Amino acid sequence: MSKVIEIAAVTLGGLSLFAVCFLGFAVLSGTPLHQVALVGHLFEPPELGMPLTTEGPRETQERSEPRPENDVISSSLGVMGTWNLPSPYTQDELRGLTDELKGKLTVLEMREQHLDEREQQLQEEADTIAERFESLERLRADLEAFQRELELRELEVIRDEKTTRDQATAQWRDVALILVDLDEDVAGQRLVEYPPEQAAAILRAMTPDQASTVLNAVDPARWKDYVDAYTKLRDGK
């Protein structure tokens, strides 16, 4: 606050000194006050009939003649140009302010550079994330397509297996129809020509009574193997 008062006082004093000097130079130049530029309207012209100047040497009379307004202003400003108002800051204070401003500018430039680098880094990270997301989307699409392909293959395998089982069942059913028309001993001999697993499928196509009759006609040495195979297939083991 004291610095502001000091500046205001210096400014007011300078303006006052300027006004006094300006009027003083105007009076010394011999120009009547009411003809002085800028401030002449503040003074009343002398009454008519009163000599503006007294008789004297020619040089005095020539000097008392009114000078052009521009000459008065130019001479006044020329003299006032050599007078300077005192600075409100000392040289050390100005140097300190300059250094402080330079320091702040340097800090701002460094911060701006850091922000630019950070912005570039964030942009690069965003681009990397976008590329990874696109890669994941492509991978997900490939996995979904592969899963659909596996499901189709599984359906085909199930269908083929069912077809194979149906064909085998039909085949063993035909054999079973032939065996039940034969004599029991002959049917038992024909049955053991098949492995126990296939013989169990043939017996499975018969009724339980028919299967028991044919099994009883099987050679006792091999009877157990055929009974076990038939029992497992019947029980779904």
FIKOLZA-1660 file (N, C-alpha, C; in steps of 0.1 Angstrom, whole numbers, plus 5000, padded with zeros to 4 digits):
% residues 237
   i   px   py   pz ch aa at
   1 5008 4988 5000  A  M  N
   1 5000 5000 5000  A  M CA
   1 5009 5012 5000  A  M  C
   2 5020 5012 5007  A  S  N
   2 5029 5024 5008  A  S CA
   2 5035 5026 4995  A  S  C
   3 5038 5016 4987  A  K  N
   3 5043 5018 4974  A  K CA
   3 5034 5025 4964  A  K  C
   4 5021 5022 4965  A  V  N
   4 5011 5029 4957  A  V CA
   4 5010 5043 4961  A  V  C
   5 5010 5047 4974  A  I  N
   5 5010 5061 4978  A  I CA
   5 5022 5068 4973  A  I  C
   6 5033 5061 4974  A  E  N
   6 5046 5068 4969  A  E CA
   6 5045 5071 4954  A  E  C
   7 5040 5061 4946  A  I  N
   7 5038 5063 4932  A  I CA
   7 5029 5075 4929  A  I  C
   8 5017 5075 4936  A  A  N
   8 5007 5086 4934  A  A CA
   8 5013 5099 4938  A  A  C
   9 5021 5100 4949  A  A  N
   9 5027 5113 4953  A  A CA
   9 5037 5117 4942  A  A  C
  10 5045 5108 4938  A  V  N
  10 5056 5112 4928  A  V CA
  10 5049 5117 4915  A  V  C
  11 5038 5110 4911  A  T  N
  11 5031 5114 4899  A  T CA
  11 5025 5128 4900  A  T  C
  12 5018 5130 4911  A  L  N
  12 5012 5143 4914  A  L CA
  12 5023 5154 4914  A  L  C
  13 5034 5151 4921  A  G  N
  13 5044 5161 4921  A  G CA
  13 5050 5164 4908  A  G  C
  14 5051 5154 4899  A  G  N
  14 5057 5156 4886  A  G CA
  14 5047 5164 4878  A  G  C
  15 5034 5161 4879  A  L  N
  15 5025 5169 4871  A  L CA
  15 5025 5184 4875  A  L  C
  16 5026 5186 4888  A  S  N
  16 5026 5200 4893  A  S CA
  16 5039 5207 4888  A  S  C
  17 5050 5200 4889  A  L  N
  17 5063 5206 4885  A  L CA
  17 5062 5209 4870  A  L  C
  18 5056 5200 4862  A  F  N
  18 5055 5202 4848  A  F CA
  18 5046 5215 4845  A  F  C
  19 5035 5217 4852  A  A  N
  19 5027 5228 4850  A  A CA
  19 5034 5241 4853  A  A  C
  20 5041 5241 4864  A  V  N
  20 5049 5254 4868  A  V CA
  20 5059 5257 4858  A  V  C
  21 5067 5246 4854  A  C  N
  21 5078 5249 4844  A  C CA
  21 5072 5253 4831  A  C  C
  22 5060 5247 4827  A  F  N
  22 5054 5251 4814  A  F CA
  22 5050 5266 4814  A  F  C
  23 5044 5270 4825  A  L  N
  23 5040 5284 4826  A  L CA
  23 5052 5293 4827  A  L  C
  24 5063 5289 4834  A  G  N
  24 5075 5297 4835  A  G CA
  24 5081 5299 4822  A  G  C
  25 5083 5288 4814  A  F  N
  25 5089 5290 4801  A  F CA
  25 5080 5299 4792  A  F  C
  26 5067 5298 4793  A  A  N
  26 5058 5306 4785  A  A CA
  26 5060 5321 4788  A  A  C
  27 5062 5324 4802  A  V  N
  27 5064 5338 4806  A  V CA
  27 5077 5343 4801  A  V  C
  28 5087 5335 4802  A  L  N
  28 5101 5339 4798  A  L CA
  28 5102 5341 4783  A  L  C
  29 5093 5333 4775  A  S  N
  29 5093 5335 4761  A  S CA
  29 5087 5348 4757  A  S  C
  30 5080 5355 4766  A  G  N
  30 5073 5368 4762  A  G CA
  30 5059 5366 4757  A  G  C
  31 5054 5355 4757  A  T  N
  31 5041 5352 4752  A  T CA
  31 5031 5356 4763  A  T  C
  32 5020 5364 4760  A  P  N
  32 5010 5367 4770  A  P CA
  32 5004 5354 4775  A  P  C
  33 5000 5353 4787  A  L  N
  33 4994 5341 4793  A  L CA
  33 4981 5337 4786  A  L  C
  34 4973 5346 4782  A  H  N
  34 4961 5342 4775  A  H CA
  34 4963 5336 4761  A  H  C
  35 4975 5337 4756  A  Q  N
  35 4978 5332 4743  A  Q CA
  35 4987 5319 4744  A  Q  C
  36 4989 5315 4756  A  V  N
  36 4997 5302 4758  A  V CA
  36 4989 5290 4754  A  V  C
  37 4995 5282 4746  A  A  N
  37 4987 5270 4742  A  A CA
  37 4984 5261 4753  A  A  C
  38 4972 5254 4752  A  L  N
  38 4967 5244 4762  A  L CA
  38 4961 5251 4774  A  L  C
  39 4967 5262 4780  A  V  N
  39 4963 5268 4792  A  V CA
  39 4959 5282 4790  A  V  C
  40 4959 5287 4778  A  G  N
  40 4956 5302 4776  A  G CA
  40 4942 5305 4779  A  G  C
  41 4932 5296 4778  A  H  N
  41 4918 5298 4781  A  H CA
  41 4916 5300 4796  A  H  C
  42 4926 5297 4804  A  L  N
  42 4924 5299 4819  A  L CA
  42 4927 5314 4823  A  L  C
  43 4933 5322 4815  A  F  N
  43 4937 5335 4818  A  F CA
  43 4929 5345 4809  A  F  C
  44 4925 5357 4815  A  E  N
  44 4917 5367 4808  A  E CA
  44 4927 5376 4801  A  E  C
  45 4923 5380 4788  A  P  N
  45 4932 5390 4781  A  P CA
  45 4932 5403 4787  A  P  C
  46 4942 5411 4786  A  P  N
  46 4943 5424 4792  A  P CA
  46 4933 5434 4786  A  P  C
  47 4929 5445 4793  A  E  N
  47 4920 5454 4788  A  E CA
  47 4925 5462 4776  A  E  C
  48 4916 5466 4767  A  L  N
  48 4920 5473 4755  A  L CA
  48 4926 5487 4759  A  L  C
  49 4936 5491 4751  A  G  N
  49 4942 5504 4753  A  G CA
  49 4954 5503 4762  A  G  C
  50 4956 5492 4769  A  M  N
  50 4968 5490 4777  A  M CA
  50 4978 5484 4769  A  M  C
  51 4990 5490 4769  A  P  N
  51 5001 5485 4761  A  P CA
  51 5005 5471 4766  A  P  C
  52 5007 5462 4757  A  L  N
  52 5011 5449 4761  A  L CA
  52 5026 5449 4765  A  L  C
  53 5034 5458 4759  A  T  N
  53 5048 5459 4762  A  T CA
  53 5052 5473 4763  A  T  C
  54 5062 5476 4770  A  T  N
  54 5068 5490 4771  A  T CA
  54 5078 5491 4761  A  T  C
  55 5080 5505 4758  A  E  N
  55 5090 5508 4748  A  E CA
  55 5104 5503 4753  A  E  C
  56 5111 5498 4744  A  G  N
  56 5125 5494 4748  A  G CA
  56 5133 5491 4736  A  G  C
  57 5143 5485 4738  A  P  N
  57 5151 5481 4726  A  P CA
  57 5144 5473 4716  A  P  C
  58 5148 5473 4704  A  R  N
  58 5142 5466 4694  A  R CA
  58 5142 5451 4696  A  R  C
  59 5152 5447 4703  A  E  N
  59 5153 5432 4706  A  E CA
  59 5143 5428 4715  A  E  C
  60 5140 5437 4725  A  T  N
  60 5129 5434 4735  A  T CA
  60 5116 5434 4729  A  T  C
  61 5113 5443 4719  A  Q  N
  61 5100 5444 4713  A  Q CA
  61 5098 5431 4704  A  Q  C
  62 5109 5428 4697  A  E  N
  62 5108 5416 4689  A  E CA
  62 5105 5403 4697  A  E  C
  63 5112 5403 4709  A  R  N
  63 5110 5392 4717  A  R CA
  63 5096 5391 4723  A  R  C
  64 5089 5403 4725  A  S  N
  64 5076 5403 4731  A  S CA
  64 5065 5400 4721  A  S  C
  65 5069 5399 4708  A  E  N
  65 5058 5396 4698  A  E CA
  65 5054 5382 4700  A  E  C
  66 5041 5380 4699  A  P  N
  66 5035 5366 4701  A  P CA
  66 5042 5356 4692  A  P  C
  67 5046 5345 4698  A  R  N
  67 5052 5334 4690  A  R CA
  67 5041 5324 4686  A  R  C
  68 5044 5317 4675  A  P  N
  68 5034 5307 4671  A  P CA
  68 5032 5296 4682  A  P  C
  69 5020 5291 4683  A  E  N
  69 5016 5282 4693  A  E CA
  69 5025 5269 4693  A  E  C
  70 5028 5264 4681  A  N  N
  70 5036 5252 4679  A  N CA
  70 5050 5254 4684  A  N  C
  71 5056 5267 4682  A  D  N
  71 5069 5269 4687  A  D CA
  71 5070 5269 4702  A  D  C
  72 5059 5275 4709  A  V  N
  72 5059 5275 4724  A  V CA
  72 5058 5260 4729  A  V  C
  73 5049 5252 4723  A  I  N
  73 5048 5238 4727  A  I CA
  73 5061 5231 4725  A  I  C
  74 5067 5233 4713  A  S  N
  74 5079 5226 4710  A  S CA
  74 5091 5229 4720  A  S  C
  75 5092 5242 4723  A  S  N
  75 5103 5247 4732  A  S CA
  75 5100 5242 4746  A  S  C
  76 5087 5242 4750  A  S  N
  76 5084 5237 4763  A  S CA
  76 5087 5222 4765  A  S  C
  77 5082 5215 4755  A  L  N
  77 5085 5200 4756  A  L CA
  77 5099 5197 4754  A  L  C
  78 5106 5205 4746  A  G  N
  78 5121 5202 4745  A  G CA
  78 5128 5204 4758  A  G  C
  79 5125 5214 4766  A  V  N
  79 5131 5216 4779  A  V CA
  79 5126 5206 4789  A  V  C
  80 5113 5202 4788  A  M  N
  80 5108 5193 4798  A  M CA
  80 5113 5179 4795  A  M  C
  81 5117 5176 4782  A  G  N
  81 5122 5163 4779  A  G CA
  81 5135 5159 4786  A  G  C
  82 5142 5170 4791  A  T  N
  82 5154 5167 4799  A  T CA
  82 5151 5163 4813  A  T  C
  83 5139 5165 4817  A  W  N
  83 5135 5162 4831  A  W CA
  83 5128 5148 4832  A  W  C
  84 5132 5139 4841  A  N  N
  84 5126 5126 4842  A  N CA
  84 5120 5124 4856  A  N  C
  85 5109 5117 4856  A  L  N
  85 5103 5113 4869  A  L CA
  85 5111 5102 4875  A  L  C
  86 5112 5102 4888  A  P  N
  86 5120 5091 4895  A  P CA
  86 5112 5078 4894  A  P  C
  87 5119 5067 4891  A  S  N
  87 5113 5054 4890  A  S CA
  87 5108 5049 4904  A  S  C
  88 5096 5043 4904  A  P  N
  88 5091 5038 4917  A  P CA
  88 5099 5025 4922  A  P  C
  89 5107 5019 4913  A  Y  N
  89 5115 5008 4916  A  Y CA
  89 5130 5011 4915  A  Y  C
  90 5138 5005 4923  A  T  N
  90 5152 5006 4922  A  T CA
  90 5157 4996 4911  A  T  C
  91 5170 4998 4908  A  Q  N
  91 5175 4990 4897  A  Q CA
  91 5176 4975 4902  A  Q  C
  92 5179 4973 4915  A  D  N
  92 5179 4959 4920  A  D CA
  92 5165 4953 4920  A  D  C
  93 5155 4961 4923  A  E  N
  93 5142 4956 4923  A  E CA
  93 5137 4953 4909  A  E  C
  94 5141 4961 4899  A  L  N
  94 5137 4958 4885  A  L CA
  94 5144 4946 4881  A  L  C
  95 5157 4944 4884  A  R  N
  95 5164 4932 4880  A  R CA
  95 5158 4920 4887  A  R  C
  96 5154 4921 4899  A  G  N
  96 5147 4910 4906  A  G CA
  96 5134 4906 4899  A  G  C
  97 5126 4917 4896  A  L  N
  97 5113 4914 4889  A  L CA
  97 5116 4907 4875  A  L  C
  98 5126 4912 4868  A  T  N
  98 5129 4906 4855  A  T CA
  98 5133 4891 4857  A  T  C
  99 5142 4889 4867  A  D  N
  99 5146 4875 4869  A  D CA
  99 5134 4866 4873  A  D  C
 100 5125 4872 4881  A  E  N
 100 5113 4864 4886  A  E CA
 100 5104 4861 4874  A  E  C
 101 5102 4871 4865  A  L  N
 101 5094 4868 4853  A  L CA
 101 5100 4858 4844  A  L  C
 102 5114 4859 4842  A  K  N
 102 5120 4849 4834  A  K CA
 102 5119 4835 4840  A  K  C
 103 5120 4834 4853  A  G  N
 103 5118 4821 4860  A  G CA
 103 5105 4815 4858  A  G  C
 104 5095 4824 4860  A  K  N
 104 5081 4819 4858  A  K CA
 104 5078 4815 4843  A  K  C
 105 5084 4823 4834  A  L  N
 105 5082 4819 4820  A  L CA
 105 5089 4805 4817  A  L  C
 106 5101 4803 4823  A  T  N
 106 5107 4791 4821  A  T CA
 106 5099 4779 4827  A  T  C
 107 5093 4781 4839  A  V  N
 107 5085 4771 4845  A  V CA
 107 5073 4768 4837  A  V  C
 108 5067 4779 4831  A  L  N
 108 5055 4777 4823  A  L CA
 108 5058 4769 4810  A  L  C
 109 5070 4772 4804  A  E  N
 109 5074 4765 4792  A  E CA
 109 5077 4751 4795  A  E  C
 110 5083 4748 4806  A  M  N
 110 5086 4734 4810  A  M CA
 110 5073 4726 4813  A  M  C
 111 5064 4733 4820  A  R  N
 111 5051 4727 4822  A  R CA
 111 5043 4724 4809  A  R  C
 112 5043 4734 4800  A  E  N
 112 5037 4732 4787  A  E CA
 112 5043 4720 4780  A  E  C
 113 5056 4719 4780  A  Q  N
 113 5063 4708 4773  A  Q CA
 113 5060 4695 4780  A  Q  C
 114 5059 4695 4793  A  H  N
 114 5055 4683 4800  A  H CA
 114 5041 4679 4797  A  H  C
 115 5032 4688 4796  A  L  N
 115 5018 4685 4792  A  L CA
 115 5017 4680 4778  A  L  C
 116 5025 4686 4769  A  D  N
 116 5025 4681 4755  A  D CA
 116 5030 4666 4754  A  D  C
 117 5041 4664 4762  A  E  N
 117 5046 4650 4762  A  E CA
 117 5036 4640 4768  A  E  C
 118 5029 4645 4779  A  R  N
 118 5019 4636 4785  A  R CA
 118 5008 4634 4776  A  R  C
 119 5003 4644 4769  A  E  N
 119 4992 4643 4759  A  E CA
 119 4996 4633 4748  A  E  C
 120 5009 4634 4743  A  Q  N
 120 5013 4625 4733  A  Q CA
 120 5014 4611 4738  A  Q  C
 121 5018 4609 4751  A  Q  N
 121 5019 4596 4757  A  Q CA
 121 5005 4590 4758  A  Q  C
 122 4995 4598 4763  A  L  N
 122 4982 4593 4764  A  L CA
 122 4976 4589 4751  A  L  C
 123 4979 4597 4741  A  Q  N
 123 4974 4594 4727  A  Q CA
 123 4980 4581 4722  A  Q  C
 124 4993 4578 4725  A  E  N
 124 4999 4566 4721  A  E CA
 124 4993 4554 4728  A  E  C
 125 4990 4556 4742  A  E  N
 125 4984 4545 4749  A  E CA
 125 4970 4543 4744  A  E  C
 126 4962 4553 4741  A  A  N
 126 4949 4551 4736  A  A CA
 126 4949 4544 4722  A  A  C
 127 4959 4547 4714  A  D  N
 127 4960 4540 4701  A  D CA
 127 4964 4525 4703  A  D  C
 128 4973 4523 4713  A  T  N
 128 4976 4509 4716  A  T CA
 128 4964 4501 4721  A  T  C
 129 4956 4507 4730  A  I  N
 129 4945 4501 4736  A  I CA
 129 4934 4498 4725  A  I  C
 130 4933 4507 4716  A  A  N
 130 4924 4505 4704  A  A CA
 130 4928 4494 4696  A  A  C
 131 4941 4493 4693  A  E  N
 131 4946 4482 4685  A  E CA
 131 4944 4468 4692  A  E  C
 132 4947 4468 4705  A  R  N
 132 4945 4456 4713  A  R CA
 132 4930 4452 4713  A  R  C
 133 4921 4462 4714  A  F  N
 133 4907 4459 4714  A  F CA
 133 4903 4453 4701  A  F  C
 134 4908 4459 4690  A  E  N
 134 4905 4453 4677  A  E CA
 134 4910 4439 4675  A  E  C
 135 4922 4436 4681  A  S  N
 135 4927 4423 4680  A  S CA
 135 4919 4413 4688  A  S  C
 136 4914 4417 4700  A  L  N
 136 4906 4409 4708  A  L CA
 136 4892 4406 4701  A  L  C
 137 4887 4416 4694  A  E  N
 137 4874 4415 4687  A  E CA
 137 4876 4405 4676  A  E  C
 138 4887 4406 4669  A  R  N
 138 4890 4396 4658  A  R CA
 138 4892 4382 4664  A  R  C
 139 4899 4381 4675  A  L  N
 139 4901 4368 4681  A  L CA
 139 4888 4362 4686  A  L  C
 140 4879 4371 4692  A  R  N
 140 4866 4366 4697  A  R CA
 140 4858 4361 4685  A  R  C
 141 4858 4368 4674  A  A  N
 141 4850 4364 4662  A  A CA
 141 4856 4350 4657  A  A  C
 142 4869 4349 4657  A  D  N
 142 4875 4336 4652  A  D CA
 142 4871 4325 4662  A  D  C
 143 4871 4327 4675  A  L  N
 143 4867 4317 4684  A  L CA
 143 4853 4313 4683  A  L  C
 144 4844 4323 4681  A  E  N
 144 4830 4320 4679  A  E CA
 144 4828 4311 4666  A  E  C
 145 4835 4315 4656  A  A  N
 145 4834 4307 4643  A  A CA
 145 4839 4293 4645  A  A  C
 146 4850 4292 4652  A  F  N
 146 4856 4279 4655  A  F CA
 146 4846 4270 4664  A  F  C
 147 4840 4277 4674  A  Q  N
 147 4831 4270 4682  A  Q CA
 147 4819 4265 4674  A  Q  C
 148 4814 4273 4665  A  R  N
 148 4802 4269 4657  A  R CA
 148 4807 4257 4648  A  R  C
 149 4819 4258 4643  A  E  N
 149 4824 4247 4635  A  E CA
 149 4825 4234 4643  A  E  C
 150 4830 4235 4655  A  L  N
 150 4831 4223 4664  A  L CA
 150 4817 4217 4667  A  L  C
 151 4807 4226 4669  A  E  N
 151 4793 4221 4672  A  E CA
 151 4788 4214 4660  A  E  C
 152 4791 4220 4648  A  L  N
 152 4786 4213 4636  A  L CA
 152 4792 4199 4634  A  L  C
 153 4805 4199 4637  A  R  N
 153 4812 4186 4636  A  R CA
 153 4807 4176 4646  A  R  C
 154 4804 4181 4658  A  E  N
 154 4799 4172 4668  A  E CA
 154 4785 4166 4664  A  E  C
 155 4777 4175 4658  A  L  N
 155 4764 4170 4653  A  L CA
 155 4766 4160 4643  A  L  C
 156 4776 4162 4634  A  E  N
 156 4778 4153 4623  A  E CA
 156 4783 4139 4629  A  E  C
 157 4792 4140 4639  A  V  N
 157 4797 4128 4645  A  V CA
 157 4785 4120 4652  A  V  C
 158 4777 4127 4659  A  I  N
 158 4766 4121 4666  A  I CA
 158 4756 4115 4656  A  I  C
 159 4754 4122 4645  A  R  N
 159 4745 4116 4635  A  R CA
 159 4751 4104 4628  A  R  C
 160 4765 4105 4626  A  D  N
 160 4771 4093 4620  A  D CA
 160 4771 4081 4629  A  D  C
 161 4774 4084 4642  A  E  N
 161 4774 4073 4652  A  E CA
 161 4760 4067 4653  A  E  C
 162 4750 4075 4653  A  K  N
 162 4736 4070 4654  A  K CA
 162 4733 4062 4642  A  K  C
 163 4737 4067 4630  A  T  N
 163 4735 4059 4618  A  T CA
 163 4742 4046 4618  A  T  C
 164 4754 4046 4624  A  T  N
 164 4762 4033 4625  A  T CA
 164 4755 4024 4634  A  T  C
 165 4751 4029 4646  A  R  N
 165 4744 4021 4655  A  R CA
 165 4731 4015 4650  A  R  C
 166 4724 4024 4643  A  D  N
 166 4711 4019 4637  A  D CA
 166 4714 4008 4627  A  D  C
 167 4724 4010 4619  A  Q  N
 167 4728 4000 4609  A  Q CA
 167 4732 3987 4615  A  Q  C
 168 4740 3988 4626  A  A  N
 168 4745 3976 4633  A  A CA
 168 4733 3969 4640  A  A  C
 169 4724 3977 4646  A  T  N
 169 4712 3971 4652  A  T CA
 169 4704 3964 4642  A  T  C
 170 4702 3970 4631  A  A  N
 170 4694 3963 4620  A  A CA
 170 4701 3950 4616  A  A  C
 171 4714 3951 4615  A  Q  N
 171 4721 3939 4611  A  Q CA
 171 4720 3928 4621  A  Q  C
 172 4722 3931 4634  A  W  N
 172 4721 3921 4644  A  W CA
 172 4707 3916 4646  A  W  C
 173 4697 3925 4643  A  R  N
 173 4683 3921 4644  A  R CA
 173 4680 3910 4633  A  R  C
 174 4686 3912 4621  A  D  N
 174 4684 3902 4611  A  D CA
 174 4690 3889 4614  A  D  C
 175 4702 3889 4620  A  V  N
 175 4709 3877 4624  A  V CA
 175 4700 3870 4635  A  V  C
 176 4695 3878 4644  A  A  N
 176 4687 3873 4655  A  A CA
 176 4675 3866 4650  A  A  C
 177 4668 3871 4640  A  L  N
 177 4656 3865 4634  A  L CA
 177 4660 3851 4627  A  L  C
 178 4672 3851 4622  A  I  N
 178 4676 3838 4616  A  I CA
 178 4679 3827 4627  A  I  C
 179 4685 3832 4638  A  L  N
 179 4689 3822 4648  A  L CA
 179 4677 3817 4655  A  L  C
 180 4667 3825 4657  A  V  N
 180 4655 3820 4665  A  V CA
 180 4647 3810 4656  A  V  C
 181 4649 3810 4643  A  D  N
 181 4642 3800 4635  A  D CA
 181 4650 3787 4634  A  D  C
 182 4662 3786 4639  A  L  N
 182 4670 3774 4639  A  L CA
 182 4667 3766 4652  A  L  C
 183 4672 3754 4651  A  D  N
 183 4671 3745 4663  A  D CA
 183 4680 3751 4674  A  D  C
 184 4676 3748 4686  A  E  N
 184 4684 3755 4697  A  E CA
 184 4698 3751 4697  A  E  C
 185 4702 3739 4695  A  D  N
 185 4716 3735 4695  A  D CA
 185 4724 3741 4683  A  D  C
 186 4717 3742 4671  A  V  N
 186 4723 3748 4660  A  V CA
 186 4725 3763 4662  A  V  C
 187 4715 3769 4668  A  A  N
 187 4715 3784 4671  A  A CA
 187 4727 3787 4680  A  A  C
 188 4729 3778 4691  A  G  N
 188 4740 3780 4700  A  G CA
 188 4753 3779 4693  A  G  C
 189 4754 3769 4684  A  Q  N
 189 4767 3768 4676  A  Q CA
 189 4770 3780 4667  A  Q  C
 190 4759 3785 4661  A  R  N
 190 4761 3796 4652  A  R CA
 190 4764 3809 4660  A  R  C
 191 4759 3810 4672  A  L  N
 191 4761 3822 4680  A  L CA
 191 4776 3823 4684  A  L  C
 192 4783 3812 4688  A  V  N
 192 4796 3813 4692  A  V CA
 192 4806 3816 4681  A  V  C
 193 4801 3816 4669  A  E  N
 193 4810 3820 4658  A  E CA
 193 4813 3835 4658  A  E  C
 194 4805 3842 4666  A  Y  N
 194 4806 3857 4667  A  Y CA
 194 4814 3860 4680  A  Y  C
 195 4822 3870 4681  A  P  N
 195 4828 3874 4694  A  P CA
 195 4817 3877 4704  A  P  C
 196 4820 3876 4717  A  P  N
 196 4810 3878 4728  A  P CA
 196 4803 3892 4726  A  P  C
 197 4810 3902 4722  A  E  N
 197 4803 3916 4721  A  E CA
 197 4793 3916 4710  A  E  C
 198 4796 3910 4699  A  Q  N
 198 4786 3910 4688  A  Q CA
 198 4775 3900 4691  A  Q  C
 199 4779 3889 4697  A  A  N
 199 4768 3879 4701  A  A CA
 199 4759 3885 4711  A  A  C
 200 4764 3894 4720  A  A  N
 200 4755 3901 4730  A  A CA
 200 4745 3910 4722  A  A  C
 201 4750 3917 4711  A  A  N
 201 4741 3926 4703  A  A CA
 201 4730 3917 4696  A  A  C
 202 4734 3905 4692  A  I  N
 202 4724 3897 4685  A  I CA
 202 4714 3892 4695  A  I  C
 203 4718 3888 4707  A  L  N
 203 4709 3884 4718  A  L CA
 203 4700 3895 4722  A  L  C
 204 4706 3907 4722  A  R  N
 204 4698 3919 4726  A  R CA
 204 4687 3922 4717  A  R  C
 205 4688 3918 4704  A  A  N
 205 4677 3920 4694  A  A CA
 205 4666 3909 4696  A  A  C
 206 4668 3899 4704  A  M  N
 206 4658 3889 4707  A  M CA
 206 4650 3892 4719  A  M  C
 207 4639 3885 4721  A  T  N
 207 4632 3886 4734  A  T CA
 207 4640 3879 4745  A  T  C
 208 4638 3883 4758  A  P  N
 208 4645 3876 4768  A  P CA
 208 4644 3861 4768  A  P  C
 209 4632 3855 4765  A  D  N
 209 4631 3841 4765  A  D CA
 209 4639 3835 4753  A  D  C
 210 4638 3841 4742  A  Q  N
 210 4646 3836 4730  A  Q CA
 210 4661 3837 4733  A  Q  C
 211 4666 3848 4739  A  A  N
 211 4680 3849 4743  A  A CA
 211 4684 3838 4753  A  A  C
 212 4676 3835 4763  A  S  N
 212 4679 3825 4772  A  S CA
 212 4680 3811 4766  A  S  C
 213 4671 3808 4757  A  T  N
 213 4671 3795 4750  A  T CA
 213 4684 3793 4742  A  T  C
 214 4688 3804 4735  A  V  N
 214 4700 3803 4726  A  V CA
 214 4713 3802 4735  A  V  C
 215 4713 3809 4746  A  L  N
 215 4725 3809 4755  A  L CA
 215 4726 3795 4761  A  L  C
 216 4715 3789 4765  A  N  N
 216 4716 3776 4771  A  N CA
 216 4722 3765 4761  A  N  C
 217 4721 3768 4748  A  A  N
 217 4727 3759 4738  A  A CA
 217 4741 3761 4735  A  A  C
 218 4747 3772 4742  A  V  N
 218 4761 3775 4739  A  V CA
 218 4770 3765 4747  A  V  C
 219 4782 3763 4741  A  D  N
 219 4792 3754 4747  A  D CA
 219 4794 3758 4762  A  D  C
 220 4793 3749 4772  A  P  N
 220 4796 3754 4785  A  P CA
 220 4809 3760 4788  A  P  C
 221 4819 3756 4780  A  A  N
 221 4833 3762 4782  A  A CA
 221 4833 3777 4779  A  A  C
 222 4823 3782 4770  A  R  N
 222 4823 3796 4766  A  R CA
 222 4810 3803 4770  A  R  C
 223 4802 3795 4777  A  W  N
 223 4789 3801 4781  A  W CA
 223 4791 3813 4789  A  W  C
 224 4800 3813 4799  A  K  N
 224 4801 3825 4809  A  K CA
 224 4805 3837 4801  A  K  C
 225 4814 3837 4792  A  D  N
 225 4818 3849 4784  A  D CA
 225 4807 3855 4777  A  D  C
 226 4798 3847 4771  A  Y  N
 226 4787 3852 4763  A  Y CA
 226 4776 3858 4773  A  Y  C
 227 4774 3851 4784  A  V  N
 227 4764 3856 4793  A  V CA
 227 4768 3869 4799  A  V  C
 228 4781 3871 4803  A  D  N
 228 4786 3883 4808  A  D CA
 228 4785 3895 4798  A  D  C
 229 4788 3892 4786  A  A  N
 229 4787 3902 4775  A  A CA
 229 4773 3907 4773  A  A  C
 230 4764 3897 4773  A  Y  N
 230 4750 3900 4771  A  Y CA
 230 4744 3908 4783  A  Y  C
 231 4748 3904 4795  A  T  N
 231 4743 3911 4807  A  T CA
 231 4748 3925 4807  A  T  C
 232 4761 3928 4804  A  K  N
 232 4766 3941 4804  A  K CA
 232 4758 3950 4794  A  K  C
 233 4756 3944 4782  A  L  N
 233 4749 3952 4771  A  L CA
 233 4735 3955 4775  A  L  C
 234 4728 3944 4781  A  R  N
 234 4714 3946 4786  A  R CA
 234 4713 3957 4797  A  R  C
 235 4723 3957 4806  A  D  N
 235 4722 3966 4817  A  D CA
 235 4728 3980 4813  A  D  C
 236 4733 3981 4801  A  G  N
 236 4738 3994 4797  A  G CA
 236 4752 3997 4802  A  G  C
 237 4760 3988 4806  A  K  N
 237 4773 3990 4812  A  K CA
 237 4783 3990 4801  A  K  C
% end
